[in-house]
Amino acid sequence: MKYMYLQALLCLLFTQQLFAQSTEQSAILNVLRQQQQSWNSGNIHAFMQGYWHSDSLSFIGKRGITHGWQQTLDNYLKSYPDTATMGRLQFDILSIDVCSPNAAFVIGKWQLHRQSDKGNTGGHFTLWFKKINKQWVIVADHTS
């Protein structure tokens, strides 16, 4: 009988943990959906709301490491000066690993579908999310 209670307690704890992870994964997916929607609306400033608004934000891309939210925004605005260059963004999320209640690691693919002379492009990304002030934000982005 004692083992039955222990099994029930362990099952309940496991179910709670799965539910919490699923809830956090959904919140992270929502950030990424908002970013995709903002990008596809031509609004880079709204897209940037998914990033940690801090000088400690890290963005690693083909030109190296960028530090800070403002510099990352400036780089996006320079690289994507208009909606034709921005194209239509599509994310394909490959995995979300919620490592702790306040940290998660995301792996995915991105594609830009463009009508402009720039053509379509795409690649992969890894994102380190942290929950800061009860909001999931990207604190490090490695996009290639």
Disulfide bonds with the S-S distance in Angstrom:
none
